[in-house]
Amino acid sequence: MGPFASAYATYGADIGAIGVGGSLFGHPLRGSDHVAAELEGWQFVTEEGPSVDAFVRSCMIEADDVASARSEWPQLTEILTDAGVRSVCSLPLMAGPSSIGALTFYRDMAGPLGTPQLLAATALAELVAATLSTDVLEHEPIIEDLLGPFDDLQRATGVVMAHLAVSPAEAVNEIRALCIATRRSLQMTIVDIIGGRAC
């Protein structure tokens, strides 16, 4: 059981979360379930959302009502609401003064986290950050396990690079564009590209 599944099992009910997802240096990680993982993947694809903002800004990002965040996250808002998410809270994962990722709680009710919920979420983010910064960053096999359905993203990027003769950054952008055009999740798109059914 990865840290995000453990997070959900331990704190999900206390925080009122239907799922917990995470990212490391902007890369989506395995979530507490496939829905949370897909939502992290869509934030990587759209380059917007609470996980992205919390990581970049090194501060907590909370949307009490996801529907009202359309101006800030124009592409992601519909994806969140379609998944039954009504509010989100994302906390940066800090390693000293630096943000190394984000931990996001997806909730099926509107409204902010209460004080006890926020304290639990903060404590959990600190625990996950400590685990990642001390144990994971030095052990690639553990990182691969945390990547879960996203562990073949680099391979898919290589396939696109070879097929289109583009740079790594351009290949990632092509993968993002394909996800958006087909409305297929990052996980499914990676499988399609590697299987020769896309690109």
Contacts in CASP RR format, 6 or more apart in sequence:
PFRMAT RR
TARGET T0000
AUTHOR 0000-0000-0000
METHOD contacts of the structure
MODEL  1
MGPFASAYATYGADIGAIGVGGSLFGHPLRGSDHVAAELEGWQFVTEEGP
SVDAFVRSCMIEADDVASARSEWPQLTEILTDAGVRSVCSLPLMAGPSSI
GALTFYRDMAGPLGTPQLLAATALAELVAATLSTDVLEHEPIIEDLLGPF
DDLQRATGVVMAHLAVSPAEAVNEIRALCIATRRSLQMTIVDIIGGRAC
1 9 0 8 1.000
2 30 0 8 1.000
2 145 0 8 1.000
2 146 0 8 1.000
3 128 0 8 1.000
3 131 0 8 1.000
3 132 0 8 1.000
3 146 0 8 1.000
4 20 0 8 1.000
4 21 0 8 1.000
4 22 0 8 1.000
4 29 0 8 1.000
4 30 0 8 1.000
4 31 0 8 1.000
4 32 0 8 1.000
4 36 0 8 1.000
4 103 0 8 1.000
4 128 0 8 1.000
5 20 0 8 1.000
5 30 0 8 1.000
5 31 0 8 1.000
5 32 0 8 1.000
5 33 0 8 1.000
7 20 0 8 1.000
7 32 0 8 1.000
7 103 0 8 1.000
7 124 0 8 1.000
7 128 0 8 1.000
8 17 0 8 1.000
8 19 0 8 1.000
8 20 0 8 1.000
8 32 0 8 1.000
8 33 0 8 1.000
8 36 0 8 1.000
9 32 0 8 1.000
10 124 0 8 1.000
11 17 0 8 1.000
11 20 0 8 1.000
11 120 0 8 1.000
11 121 0 8 1.000
11 124 0 8 1.000
12 19 0 8 1.000
12 20 0 8 1.000
12 105 0 8 1.000
14 116 0 8 1.000
14 117 0 8 1.000
14 120 0 8 1.000
15 105 0 8 1.000
15 107 0 8 1.000
15 113 0 8 1.000
15 117 0 8 1.000
15 120 0 8 1.000
15 121 0 8 1.000
15 124 0 8 1.000
16 105 0 8 1.000
16 107 0 8 1.000
16 109 0 8 1.000
16 117 0 8 1.000
17 105 0 8 1.000
17 106 0 8 1.000
17 107 0 8 1.000
18 35 0 8 1.000
18 84 0 8 1.000
18 85 0 8 1.000
18 106 0 8 1.000
18 107 0 8 1.000
18 108 0 8 1.000
19 31 0 8 1.000
19 32 0 8 1.000
19 33 0 8 1.000
19 35 0 8 1.000
19 36 0 8 1.000
19 105 0 8 1.000
19 106 0 8 1.000
20 31 0 8 1.000
20 32 0 8 1.000
20 36 0 8 1.000
20 103 0 8 1.000
20 104 0 8 1.000
20 105 0 8 1.000
20 106 0 8 1.000
21 29 0 8 1.000
21 31 0 8 1.000
21 32 0 8 1.000
21 36 0 8 1.000
21 37 0 8 1.000
21 39 0 8 1.000
21 40 0 8 1.000
21 51 0 8 1.000
21 103 0 8 1.000
21 104 0 8 1.000
21 106 0 8 1.000
22 28 0 8 1.000
22 29 0 8 1.000
22 31 0 8 1.000
22 40 0 8 1.000
22 51 0 8 1.000
22 93 0 8 1.000
22 101 0 8 1.000
22 102 0 8 1.000
22 103 0 8 1.000
22 104 0 8 1.000
23 29 0 8 1.000
23 40 0 8 1.000
23 43 0 8 1.000
23 44 0 8 1.000
23 51 0 8 1.000
23 52 0 8 1.000
23 55 0 8 1.000
23 101 0 8 1.000
23 102 0 8 1.000
23 104 0 8 1.000
24 93 0 8 1.000
24 100 0 8 1.000
24 101 0 8 1.000
24 132 0 8 1.000
24 136 0 8 1.000
24 143 0 8 1.000
24 146 0 8 1.000
25 55 0 8 1.000
25 100 0 8 1.000
25 101 0 8 1.000
26 44 0 8 1.000
26 51 0 8 1.000
26 52 0 8 1.000
26 55 0 8 1.000
26 101 0 8 1.000
26 102 0 8 1.000
27 44 0 8 1.000
27 147 0 8 1.000
27 150 0 8 1.000
27 153 0 8 1.000
28 37 0 8 1.000
28 40 0 8 1.000
28 41 0 8 1.000
28 43 0 8 1.000
28 44 0 8 1.000
28 51 0 8 1.000
28 147 0 8 1.000
28 150 0 8 1.000
28 186 0 8 1.000
29 37 0 8 1.000
29 40 0 8 1.000
29 146 0 8 1.000
29 147 0 8 1.000
29 148 0 8 1.000
29 150 0 8 1.000
30 37 0 8 1.000
30 145 0 8 1.000
30 146 0 8 1.000
30 147 0 8 1.000
30 148 0 8 1.000
30 149 0 8 1.000
30 150 0 8 1.000
31 37 0 8 1.000
31 40 0 8 1.000
34 149 0 8 1.000
35 83 0 8 1.000
35 106 0 8 1.000
36 104 0 8 1.000
36 106 0 8 1.000
37 148 0 8 1.000
37 149 0 8 1.000
37 150 0 8 1.000
37 187 0 8 1.000
38 83 0 8 1.000
38 185 0 8 1.000
38 186 0 8 1.000
38 187 0 8 1.000
39 79 0 8 1.000
39 80 0 8 1.000
39 83 0 8 1.000
39 85 0 8 1.000
39 104 0 8 1.000
39 106 0 8 1.000
40 51 0 8 1.000
40 104 0 8 1.000
41 150 0 8 1.000
41 185 0 8 1.000
41 186 0 8 1.000
41 187 0 8 1.000
42 76 0 8 1.000
42 79 0 8 1.000
42 179 0 8 1.000
42 185 0 8 1.000
42 186 0 8 1.000
43 49 0 8 1.000
43 50 0 8 1.000
43 51 0 8 1.000
43 52 0 8 1.000
43 76 0 8 1.000
44 176 0 8 1.000
44 186 0 8 1.000
45 175 0 8 1.000
45 176 0 8 1.000
45 179 0 8 1.000
45 180 0 8 1.000
45 186 0 8 1.000
46 73 0 8 1.000
46 75 0 8 1.000
46 76 0 8 1.000
46 79 0 8 1.000
46 176 0 8 1.000
46 180 0 8 1.000
47 176 0 8 1.000
48 72 0 8 1.000
48 73 0 8 1.000
48 74 0 8 1.000
48 75 0 8 1.000
48 76 0 8 1.000
49 61 0 8 1.000
49 72 0 8 1.000
49 73 0 8 1.000
49 76 0 8 1.000
49 90 0 8 1.000
50 61 0 8 1.000
50 62 0 8 1.000
50 63 0 8 1.000
50 73 0 8 1.000
50 88 0 8 1.000
50 89 0 8 1.000
50 90 0 8 1.000
50 102 0 8 1.000
50 104 0 8 1.000
51 90 0 8 1.000
51 101 0 8 1.000
51 102 0 8 1.000
51 104 0 8 1.000
52 102 0 8 1.000
53 61 0 8 1.000
53 90 0 8 1.000
54 60 0 8 1.000
54 61 0 8 1.000
54 90 0 8 1.000
54 91 0 8 1.000
54 92 0 8 1.000
54 99 0 8 1.000
54 101 0 8 1.000
54 102 0 8 1.000
54 104 0 8 1.000
55 92 0 8 1.000
55 93 0 8 1.000
55 99 0 8 1.000
55 101 0 8 1.000
55 102 0 8 1.000
56 99 0 8 1.000
57 92 0 8 1.000
58 92 0 8 1.000
58 94 0 8 1.000
58 98 0 8 1.000
58 99 0 8 1.000
59 92 0 8 1.000
60 89 0 8 1.000
60 90 0 8 1.000
60 91 0 8 1.000
60 92 0 8 1.000
61 88 0 8 1.000
61 89 0 8 1.000
61 90 0 8 1.000
62 87 0 8 1.000
62 88 0 8 1.000
62 89 0 8 1.000
62 90 0 8 1.000
62 112 0 8 1.000
62 113 0 8 1.000
63 69 0 8 1.000
63 87 0 8 1.000
63 88 0 8 1.000
63 89 0 8 1.000
64 87 0 8 1.000
64 110 0 8 1.000
64 111 0 8 1.000
64 112 0 8 1.000
65 86 0 8 1.000
65 87 0 8 1.000
65 110 0 8 1.000
65 111 0 8 1.000
66 77 0 8 1.000
66 80 0 8 1.000
66 81 0 8 1.000
66 85 0 8 1.000
66 86 0 8 1.000
66 87 0 8 1.000
66 88 0 8 1.000
66 110 0 8 1.000
67 77 0 8 1.000
67 81 0 8 1.000
67 86 0 8 1.000
69 77 0 8 1.000
70 77 0 8 1.000
73 80 0 8 1.000
75 180 0 8 1.000
80 88 0 8 1.000
80 106 0 8 1.000
83 106 0 8 1.000
84 108 0 8 1.000
85 106 0 8 1.000
85 107 0 8 1.000
85 108 0 8 1.000
86 107 0 8 1.000
86 108 0 8 1.000
86 109 0 8 1.000
86 110 0 8 1.000
86 111 0 8 1.000
87 107 0 8 1.000
87 109 0 8 1.000
87 110 0 8 1.000
87 111 0 8 1.000
87 112 0 8 1.000
88 104 0 8 1.000
88 105 0 8 1.000
88 106 0 8 1.000
88 107 0 8 1.000
89 104 0 8 1.000
89 105 0 8 1.000
89 107 0 8 1.000
89 112 0 8 1.000
89 113 0 8 1.000
89 118 0 8 1.000
89 121 0 8 1.000
90 102 0 8 1.000
90 103 0 8 1.000
90 104 0 8 1.000
90 105 0 8 1.000
91 102 0 8 1.000
91 103 0 8 1.000
91 104 0 8 1.000
91 121 0 8 1.000
91 122 0 8 1.000
91 125 0 8 1.000
92 99 0 8 1.000
92 101 0 8 1.000
92 102 0 8 1.000
92 125 0 8 1.000
93 99 0 8 1.000
93 100 0 8 1.000
93 101 0 8 1.000
93 102 0 8 1.000
93 103 0 8 1.000
93 125 0 8 1.000
93 128 0 8 1.000
93 129 0 8 1.000
93 132 0 8 1.000
93 133 0 8 1.000
94 100 0 8 1.000
94 126 0 8 1.000
94 129 0 8 1.000
95 129 0 8 1.000
95 132 0 8 1.000
95 133 0 8 1.000
96 133 0 8 1.000
100 129 0 8 1.000
100 132 0 8 1.000
100 133 0 8 1.000
100 137 0 8 1.000
101 129 0 8 1.000
101 132 0 8 1.000
103 121 0 8 1.000
103 124 0 8 1.000
103 125 0 8 1.000
103 128 0 8 1.000
103 129 0 8 1.000
105 113 0 8 1.000
105 121 0 8 1.000
113 121 0 8 1.000
135 142 0 8 1.000
136 142 0 8 1.000
136 143 0 8 1.000
136 146 0 8 1.000
137 143 0 8 1.000
144 151 0 8 1.000
147 153 0 8 1.000
149 187 0 8 1.000
149 190 0 8 1.000
150 186 0 8 1.000
150 187 0 8 1.000
150 190 0 8 1.000
152 190 0 8 1.000
152 191 0 8 1.000
152 194 0 8 1.000
153 175 0 8 1.000
153 186 0 8 1.000
153 190 0 8 1.000
155 190 0 8 1.000
155 194 0 8 1.000
156 175 0 8 1.000
156 189 0 8 1.000
156 190 0 8 1.000
156 193 0 8 1.000
156 194 0 8 1.000
157 168 0 8 1.000
157 171 0 8 1.000
157 172 0 8 1.000
157 175 0 8 1.000
158 168 0 8 1.000
158 171 0 8 1.000
159 193 0 8 1.000
159 194 0 8 1.000
159 196 0 8 1.000
159 199 0 8 1.000
160 166 0 8 1.000
160 171 0 8 1.000
160 174 0 8 1.000
160 175 0 8 1.000
160 193 0 8 1.000
160 199 0 8 1.000
161 167 0 8 1.000
161 168 0 8 1.000
161 170 0 8 1.000
161 171 0 8 1.000
163 199 0 8 1.000
164 170 0 8 1.000
164 171 0 8 1.000
164 174 0 8 1.000
164 199 0 8 1.000
166 174 0 8 1.000
174 199 0 8 1.000
175 186 0 8 1.000
175 189 0 8 1.000
175 190 0 8 1.000
175 193 0 8 1.000
178 184 0 8 1.000
178 189 0 8 1.000
178 193 0 8 1.000
178 198 0 8 1.000
178 199 0 8 1.000
179 185 0 8 1.000
179 186 0 8 1.000
179 189 0 8 1.000
182 189 0 8 1.000
182 198 0 8 1.000
184 192 0 8 1.000
189 198 0 8 1.000
192 198 0 8 1.000
192 199 0 8 1.000
193 199 0 8 1.000
END
